[in-house]
Amino acid sequence: MSMTQEKMYMNVDDVCAVLGVSKAFAYKIMKGYNEELKERGFLVIPGKVSTKFLAEKIYGMKVEE
């Protein structure tokens, strides 16, 4: 299984590995995405981002349930 199928949430190290970015940039991405989810009424966990949402935003793919 790929990382997007294994975990419901990704931490900063996961985001760094998937996107190949620094921790500082990964945190910036995660913060922005979590703010967007919060505005939509979702509960967010600081320091983590939804794997499904990240895949949809970055890769434009729909992750099936």
N, CA, C and O atoms as a Tinker XYZ file with bonds, in Angstrom:
   260  protein
     1  N      0.833000   -1.195000    0.000000    73     2
     2  CA     0.000000    0.000000    0.000000    64     1     3
     3  C      0.869000    1.246000    0.000000    63     2     4     5
     4  O      1.968000    1.258000    0.554000    81     3
     5  N      0.359000    2.286000   -0.627000    73     3     6
     6  CA     1.080000    3.548000   -0.609000    64     5     7
     7  C      0.779000    4.298000    0.683000    63     6     8     9
     8  O     -0.136000    3.941000    1.425000    81     7
     9  N      1.557000    5.334000    0.938000    73     7    10
    10  CA     1.373000    6.118000    2.162000    64     9    11
    11  C     -0.017000    6.748000    2.218000    63    10    12    13
    12  O     -0.594000    6.875000    3.298000    81    11
    13  N     -0.560000    7.143000    1.063000    73    11    14
    14  CA    -1.867000    7.785000    1.066000    64    13    15
    15  C     -2.979000    6.819000    1.429000    63    14    16    17
    16  O     -4.057000    7.255000    1.834000    81    15
    17  N     -2.749000    5.513000    1.296000    73    15    18
    18  CA    -3.763000    4.531000    1.641000    64    17    19
    19  C     -3.607000    4.034000    3.071000    63    18    20    21
    20  O     -4.565000    3.508000    3.638000    81    19
    21  N     -2.442000    4.182000    3.663000    73    19    22
    22  CA    -2.164000    3.632000    4.973000    64    21    23
    23  C     -2.604000    4.527000    6.124000    63    22    24    25
    24  O     -3.092000    4.024000    7.136000    81    23
    25  N     -2.446000    5.818000    5.997000    73    23    26
    26  CA    -2.660000    6.733000    7.111000    64    25    27
    27  C     -3.805000    7.696000    6.834000    63    26    28    29
    28  O     -3.989000    8.162000    5.710000    81    27
    29  N     -4.563000    7.983000    7.873000    73    27    30
    30  CA    -5.630000    8.969000    7.747000    64    29    31
    31  C     -5.063000   10.388000    7.819000    63    30    32    33
    32  O     -5.542000   11.298000    7.143000    81    31
    33  N     -4.034000   10.557000    8.653000    73    31    34
    34  CA    -3.387000   11.863000    8.811000    64    33    35
    35  C     -1.883000   11.733000    8.593000    63    34    36    37
    36  O     -1.281000   10.695000    8.866000    81    35
    37  N     -1.302000   12.806000    8.098000    73    35    38
    38  CA     0.140000   12.840000    7.892000    64    37    39
    39  C      0.748000   13.872000    8.830000    63    38    40    41
    40  O      0.157000   14.924000    9.076000    81    39
    41  N      1.934000   13.565000    9.353000    73    39    42
    42  CA     2.657000   14.539000   10.163000    64    41    43
    43  C      3.676000   15.244000    9.273000    63    42    44    45
    44  O      3.750000   14.983000    8.073000    81    43
    45  N      4.452000   16.129000    9.866000    73    43    46
    46  CA     5.373000   16.940000    9.076000    64    45    47
    47  C      6.420000   16.089000    8.358000    63    46    48    49
    48  O      6.792000   16.400000    7.226000    81    47
    49  N      6.893000   15.036000    8.990000    73    47    50
    50  CA     7.889000   14.177000    8.346000    64    49    51
    51  C      7.306000   13.470000    7.131000    63    50    52    53
    52  O      7.987000   13.306000    6.119000    81    51
    53  N      6.049000   13.052000    7.226000    73    51    54
    54  CA     5.377000   12.416000    6.090000    64    53    55
    55  C      5.244000   13.394000    4.921000    63    54    56    57
    56  O      5.514000   13.049000    3.771000    81    55
    57  N      4.823000   14.617000    5.239000    73    55    58
    58  CA     4.646000   15.637000    4.192000    64    57    59
    59  C      5.989000   15.956000    3.540000    63    58    60    61
    60  O      6.067000   16.100000    2.320000    81    59
    61  N      7.042000   16.066000    4.341000    73    59    62
    62  CA     8.390000   16.308000    3.800000    64    61    63
    63  C      8.789000   15.202000    2.839000    63    62    64    65
    64  O      9.309000   15.476000    1.757000    81    63
    65  N      8.551000   13.950000    3.227000    73    63    66
    66  CA     8.937000   12.815000    2.408000    64    65    67
    67  C      8.156000   12.761000    1.092000    63    66    68    69
    68  O      8.726000   12.487000    0.037000    81    67
    69  N      6.864000   13.022000    1.161000    73    67    70
    70  CA     6.025000   12.943000   -0.031000    64    69    71
    71  C      6.327000   14.077000   -1.001000    63    70    72    73
    72  O      6.413000   13.862000   -2.210000    81    71
    73  N      6.488000   15.284000   -0.469000    73    71    74
    74  CA     6.658000   16.454000   -1.331000    64    73    75
    75  C      8.115000   16.833000   -1.582000    63    74    76    77
    76  O      8.410000   17.597000   -2.500000    81    75
    77  N      9.023000   16.302000   -0.771000    73    75    78
    78  CA    10.433000   16.642000   -0.943000    64    77    79
    79  C     10.736000   18.081000   -0.583000    63    78    80    81
    80  O     11.506000   18.750000   -1.272000    81    79
    81  N     10.128000   18.562000    0.500000    73    79    82
    82  CA    10.324000   19.943000    0.936000    64    81    83
    83  C     10.897000   19.957000    2.348000    63    82    84    85
    84  O     10.952000   18.923000    3.014000    81    83
    85  N     11.325000   21.137000    2.801000    73    83    86
    86  CA    11.850000   21.284000    4.157000    64    85    87
    87  C     10.717000   21.215000    5.171000    63    86    88    89
    88  O      9.544000   21.351000    4.825000    81    87
    89  N     11.087000   21.001000    6.423000    73    87    90
    90  CA    10.076000   20.958000    7.485000    64    89    91
    91  C      9.357000   22.293000    7.608000    63    90    92    93
    92  O      8.144000   22.331000    7.816000    81    91
    93  N     10.101000   23.388000    7.481000    73    91    94
    94  CA     9.486000   24.712000    7.594000    64    93    95
    95  C      8.407000   24.903000    6.523000    63    94    96    97
    96  O      7.322000   25.409000    6.811000    81    95
    97  N      8.710000   24.501000    5.303000    73    95    98
    98  CA     7.741000   24.656000    4.218000    64    97    99
    99  C      6.571000   23.693000    4.394000    63    98   100   101
   100  O      5.426000   24.043000    4.108000    81    99
   101  N      6.859000   22.489000    4.863000    73    99   102
   102  CA     5.792000   21.514000    5.110000    64   101   103
   103  C      4.822000   22.039000    6.160000    63   102   104   105
   104  O      3.607000   21.922000    6.000000    81   103
   105  N      5.357000   22.618000    7.236000    73   103   106
   106  CA     4.477000   23.193000    8.264000    64   105   107
   107  C      3.623000   24.319000    7.685000    63   106   108   109
   108  O      2.449000   24.447000    8.032000    81   107
   109  N      4.200000   25.125000    6.815000    73   107   110
   110  CA     3.458000   26.223000    6.194000    64   109   111
   111  C      2.305000   25.683000    5.345000    63   110   112   113
   112  O      1.190000   26.202000    5.399000    81   111
   113  N      2.580000   24.648000    4.569000    73   111   114
   114  CA     1.544000   24.019000    3.756000    64   113   115
   115  C      0.446000   23.444000    4.643000    63   114   116   117
   116  O     -0.741000   23.661000    4.400000    81   115
   117  N      0.858000   22.708000    5.674000    73   115   118
   118  CA    -0.094000   22.073000    6.578000    64   117   119
   119  C     -0.974000   23.101000    7.279000    63   118   120   121
   120  O     -2.179000   22.897000    7.422000    81   119
   121  N     -0.382000   24.189000    7.709000    73   119   122
   122  CA    -1.146000   25.235000    8.392000    64   121   123
   123  C     -2.206000   25.819000    7.458000    63   122   124   125
   124  O     -3.357000   26.002000    7.854000    81   123
   125  N     -1.818000   26.106000    6.235000    73   123   126
   126  CA    -2.759000   26.658000    5.263000    64   125   127
   127  C     -3.907000   25.708000    4.956000    63   126   128   129
   128  O     -5.065000   26.122000    4.889000    81   127
   129  N     -3.582000   24.434000    4.769000    73   127   130
   130  CA    -4.617000   23.455000    4.471000    64   129   131
   131  C     -5.536000   23.254000    5.667000    63   130   132   133
   132  O     -6.748000   23.112000    5.503000    81   131
   133  N     -4.971000   23.241000    6.862000    73   131   134
   134  CA    -5.811000   23.090000    8.053000    64   133   135
   135  C     -6.723000   24.297000    8.252000    63   134   136   137
   136  O     -7.856000   24.146000    8.708000    81   135
   137  N     -6.242000   25.492000    7.916000    73   135   138
   138  CA    -7.097000   26.678000    8.001000    64   137   139
   139  C     -8.256000   26.564000    7.015000    63   138   140   141
   140  O     -9.391000   26.919000    7.331000    81   139
   141  N     -7.954000   26.066000    5.818000    73   139   142
   142  CA    -9.004000   25.878000    4.812000    64   141   143
   143  C    -10.041000   24.857000    5.290000    63   142   144   145
   144  O    -11.243000   25.074000    5.133000    81   143
   145  N     -9.585000   23.758000    5.865000    73   143   146
   146  CA   -10.504000   22.747000    6.383000    64   145   147
   147  C    -11.335000   23.291000    7.545000    63   146   148   149
   148  O    -12.527000   23.000000    7.651000    81   147
   149  N    -10.706000   24.078000    8.411000    73   147   150
   150  CA   -11.406000   24.658000    9.557000    64   149   151
   151  C    -12.521000   25.593000    9.087000    63   150   152   153
   152  O    -13.614000   25.596000    9.653000    81   151
   153  N    -12.237000   26.390000    8.044000    73   151   154
   154  CA   -13.247000   27.286000    7.488000    64   153   155
   155  C    -14.436000   26.514000    6.925000    63   154   156   157
   156  O    -15.562000   27.012000    6.914000    81   155
   157  N    -14.178000   25.301000    6.460000    73   155   158
   158  CA   -15.246000   24.451000    5.927000    64   157   159
   159  C    -16.006000   23.722000    7.035000    63   158   160   161
   160  O    -16.967000   23.001000    6.767000    81   159
   161  N    -15.569000   23.914000    8.277000    73   159   162
   162  CA   -16.273000   23.318000    9.393000    64   161   163
   163  C    -15.715000   21.995000    9.884000    63   162   164   165
   164  O    -16.340000   21.332000   10.712000    81   163
   165  N    -14.551000   21.599000    9.389000    73   163   166
   166  CA   -13.946000   20.348000    9.820000    64   165   167
   167  C    -13.094000   20.558000   11.056000    63   166   168   169
   168  O    -12.544000   21.637000   11.276000    81   167
   169  N    -12.996000   19.519000   11.851000    73   167   170
   170  CA   -12.100000   19.514000   12.997000    64   169   171
   171  C    -10.691000   19.233000   12.479000    63   170   172   173
   172  O    -10.489000   18.309000   11.690000    81   171
   173  N     -9.723000   20.023000   12.919000    73   171   174
   174  CA    -8.342000   19.816000   12.486000    64   173   175
   175  C     -7.460000   19.506000   13.687000    63   174   176   177
   176  O     -7.758000   19.886000   14.819000    81   175
   177  N     -6.382000   18.813000   13.411000    73   175   178
   178  CA    -5.416000   18.456000   14.444000    64   177   179
   179  C     -4.125000   19.203000   14.137000    63   178   180   181
   180  O     -3.509000   18.965000   13.098000    81   179
   181  N     -3.704000   20.108000   15.031000    73   179   182
   182  CA    -2.458000   20.842000   14.781000    64   181   183
   183  C     -1.285000   19.876000   14.618000    63   182   184   185
   184  O     -1.148000   18.912000   15.371000    81   183
   185  N     -0.445000   20.153000   13.624000    73   183   186
   186  CA     0.717000   19.304000   13.382000    64   185   187
   187  C      0.433000   18.108000   12.500000    63   186   188   189
   188  O      1.327000   17.306000   12.229000    81   187
   189  N     -0.815000   17.980000   12.047000    73   187   190
   190  CA    -1.194000   16.887000   11.154000    64   189   191
   191  C     -2.115000   17.445000   10.084000    63   190   192   193
   192  O     -2.772000   18.468000   10.274000    81   191
   193  N     -2.147000   16.755000    8.967000    73   191   194
   194  CA    -3.045000   17.153000    7.889000    64   193   195
   195  C     -3.677000   15.891000    7.320000    63   194   196   197
   196  O     -3.044000   14.836000    7.282000    81   195
   197  N     -4.906000   15.999000    6.885000    73   195   198
   198  CA    -5.617000   14.877000    6.297000    64   197   199
   199  C     -4.884000   14.384000    5.048000    63   198   200   201
   200  O     -4.582000   15.163000    4.143000    81   199
   201  N     -4.606000   13.093000    5.014000    73   199   202
   202  CA    -3.924000   12.503000    3.868000    64   201   203
   203  C     -4.769000   12.656000    2.608000    63   202   204   205
   204  O     -4.247000   12.963000    1.537000    81   203
   205  N     -6.057000   12.445000    2.741000    73   203   206
   206  CA    -6.962000   12.559000    1.597000    64   205   207
   207  C     -6.977000   13.989000    1.053000    63   206   208   209
   208  O     -6.895000   14.199000   -0.157000    81   207
   209  N     -7.080000   14.962000    1.950000    73   207   210
   210  CA    -7.122000   16.362000    1.524000    64   209   211
   211  C     -5.803000   16.768000    0.859000    63   210   212   213
   212  O     -5.812000   17.459000   -0.160000    81   211
   213  N     -4.677000   16.344000    1.428000    73   211   214
   214  CA    -3.373000   16.665000    0.846000    64   213   215
   215  C     -3.253000   16.088000   -0.559000    63   214   216   217
   216  O     -2.787000   16.767000   -1.473000    81   215
   217  N     -3.671000   14.844000   -0.732000    73   215   218
   218  CA    -3.608000   14.211000   -2.048000    64   217   219
   219  C     -4.468000   14.951000   -3.063000    63   218   220   221
   220  O     -4.059000   15.141000   -4.208000    81   219
   221  N     -5.658000   15.368000   -2.643000    73   219   222
   222  CA    -6.541000   16.098000   -3.549000    64   221   223
   223  C     -5.960000   17.452000   -3.919000    63   222   224   225
   224  O     -6.042000   17.865000   -5.075000    81   223
   225  N     -5.370000   18.155000   -2.941000    73   223   226
   226  CA    -4.831000   19.493000   -3.193000    64   225   227
   227  C     -3.540000   19.452000   -4.007000    63   226   228   229
   228  O     -3.363000   20.248000   -4.929000    81   227
   229  N     -2.650000   18.543000   -3.677000    73   227   230
   230  CA    -1.347000   18.502000   -4.335000    64   229   231
   231  C     -1.400000   17.787000   -5.675000    63   230   232   233
   232  O     -0.885000   18.284000   -6.677000    81   231
   233  N     -2.016000   16.639000   -5.685000    73   231   234
   234  CA    -1.979000   15.803000   -6.885000    64   233   235
   235  C     -3.234000   15.880000   -7.717000    63   234   236   237
   236  O     -3.260000   15.374000   -8.839000    81   235
   237  N     -4.276000   16.498000   -7.198000    73   235   238
   238  CA    -5.515000   16.617000   -7.954000    64   237   239
   239  C     -6.251000   15.292000   -8.115000    63   238   240   241
   240  O     -7.093000   15.146000   -9.001000    81   239
   241  N     -5.929000   14.329000   -7.255000    73   239   242
   242  CA    -6.587000   13.028000   -7.376000    64   241   243
   243  C     -7.645000   12.863000   -6.311000    63   242   244   245
   244  O     -7.547000   13.450000   -5.233000    81   243
   245  N     -8.619000   12.095000   -6.594000    73   243   246
   246  CA    -9.660000   11.784000   -5.632000    64   245   247
   247  C     -9.277000   10.481000   -4.962000    63   246   248   249
   248  O     -9.067000    9.467000   -5.629000    81   247
   249  N     -9.185000   10.508000   -3.640000    73   247   250
   250  CA    -8.846000    9.313000   -2.893000    64   249   251
   251  C    -10.133000    8.685000   -2.432000    63   250   252   253
   252  O    -10.941000    9.315000   -1.749000    81   251
   253  N    -10.323000    7.416000   -2.816000    73   251   254
   254  CA   -11.568000    6.737000   -2.459000    64   253   255
   255  C    -11.535000    6.293000   -1.014000    63   254   256   257
   256  O    -10.477000    5.991000   -0.462000    81   255
   257  N    -12.705000    6.259000   -0.415000    73   255   258
   258  CA   -12.856000    5.877000    0.993000    64   257   259
   259  C    -12.393000    4.467000    1.226000    63   258   260
   260  O    -12.447000    3.977000    2.354000    81   259
